[in-house]
Amino acid sequence: MTTGERMKARRKELGIPVQVIADALGVSVATVYRYEKGEIEKLPSSVLPTLAAVLHTTREYLMGWSEDKVSDSNNHELRSDPLIAFYGEVKDKLDDDDKADLMAFMRVKAQLKEQGKKK
């Protein structure tokens, strides 16, 4: 399985809209589809940490170096994170637009926090 195929399979497994991945990576939806289809074979190394985080997996899994989708330490961290637990409860009740709105809100909130730290 290629990196793009792993990326697509994991995204679909979690029910994450392509727009959410694109927003998180700062690329277009078309670019995400090109990653998934293998039209862009080598993902920039700068993209991997963010992509792995959004897909709740490891860089090693995405690159095909490991078959473990989530490392033991990541799995424990994800299970204990109340935000992740809440998302697990409501994800099936949200449509793609709701998920994109939620991601946009979280991104703005994080940016405001960062700006506050710089002052």
Wavefront OBJ file of the C-alpha trace (Angstrom):
o trace
v 0.000 0.000 0.000
v 1.387 3.429 -0.946
v 1.535 6.447 1.349
v -1.381 7.993 -0.541
v -3.444 4.827 -0.234
v -2.742 4.652 3.501
v -3.660 8.308 3.836
v -6.960 7.835 1.997
v -7.852 4.625 3.837
v -7.176 6.190 7.241
v -9.124 9.358 6.349
v -12.128 7.292 5.240
v -11.851 5.014 8.285
v -12.112 8.057 10.556
v -14.747 9.804 8.428
v -12.633 12.922 7.961
v -13.611 15.116 4.988
v -10.918 15.947 2.441
v -11.452 19.660 3.148
v -10.397 19.140 6.773
v -7.127 17.509 5.654
v -6.529 20.267 3.103
v -7.124 22.991 5.684
v -4.836 21.344 8.207
v -2.026 21.005 5.659
v -2.581 24.428 4.110
v -3.082 22.954 0.627
v -5.977 22.666 -1.791
v -8.448 19.795 -1.851
v -7.063 18.906 -5.284
v -3.586 18.533 -3.780
v -4.907 16.150 -1.115
v -6.580 14.055 -3.824
v -3.291 14.053 -5.762
v -1.477 12.787 -2.647
v -4.094 10.063 -2.198
v -4.009 8.984 -5.852
v -0.205 8.922 -5.902
v 0.041 11.710 -8.468
v 2.331 13.436 -5.983
v 4.452 10.498 -4.871
v 6.705 12.174 -2.352
v 4.891 14.087 0.345
v 6.974 16.944 1.719
v 8.530 15.909 5.036
v 7.063 19.069 6.577
v 3.548 17.720 5.872
v 3.948 14.344 7.590
v 3.728 15.379 11.266
v 0.541 17.391 10.704
v -0.974 14.734 8.469
v -0.233 12.011 11.021
v -1.770 14.104 13.795
v -4.946 14.855 11.831
v -5.299 11.183 10.889
v -4.543 10.069 14.456
v -1.725 7.831 13.291
v 2.046 7.790 13.030
v 4.404 8.971 10.326
v 5.789 5.432 10.265
v 2.379 4.003 9.374
v 1.795 6.571 6.631
v 5.212 5.887 5.113
v 4.681 2.118 5.216
v 7.458 1.492 7.736
v 4.991 0.082 10.281
v 1.635 -1.643 10.140
v 0.617 -0.165 13.514
v -1.831 2.631 12.765
v -1.443 4.091 16.233
v 1.542 3.579 18.514
v 0.891 2.469 22.079
v 1.865 5.881 23.439
v -0.312 7.678 20.875
v -3.187 5.282 21.532
v -3.086 5.981 25.263
v -2.822 9.712 24.605
v -5.766 9.655 22.187
v -7.976 7.632 24.542
v -7.284 10.019 27.400
v -7.829 13.207 25.383
v -11.349 14.516 26.143
v -11.552 16.362 22.820
v -10.833 13.172 20.879
v -13.292 11.230 23.041
v -15.977 13.860 22.414
v -15.339 13.789 18.677
v -15.749 10.006 18.749
v -19.159 10.463 20.350
v -20.470 13.065 17.888
v -18.689 12.370 14.572
v -21.534 10.299 13.146
v -23.997 13.094 13.942
v -22.011 15.726 11.999
v -22.008 16.197 8.250
v -18.897 17.216 6.279
v -19.729 20.923 6.551
v -20.083 20.657 10.337
v -16.718 18.886 10.569
v -15.056 21.534 8.386
v -16.593 24.301 10.533
v -15.339 22.620 13.694
v -11.835 22.314 12.256
v -11.855 25.972 11.164
v -12.988 27.078 14.629
v -10.218 25.060 16.277
v -7.625 26.488 13.897
v -8.719 30.090 14.639
v -8.735 29.389 18.375
v -5.195 27.970 18.175
v -3.992 30.963 16.156
v -5.439 33.379 18.711
v -3.694 31.460 21.492
v -0.404 31.677 19.587
v -0.818 35.418 19.033
v -1.469 35.864 22.738
v 1.784 34.051 23.579
v 3.810 36.328 21.303
v 2.747 39.503 23.101
l 1 2 3 4 5 6 7 8 9 10 11 12 13 14 15 16 17 18 19 20 21 22 23 24 25 26 27 28 29 30 31 32 33 34 35 36 37 38 39 40 41 42 43 44 45 46 47 48 49 50 51 52 53 54 55 56 57 58 59 60 61 62 63 64 65 66 67 68 69 70 71 72 73 74 75 76 77 78 79 80 81 82 83 84 85 86 87 88 89 90 91 92 93 94 95 96 97 98 99 100 101 102 103 104 105 106 107 108 109 110 111 112 113 114 115 116 117 118 119
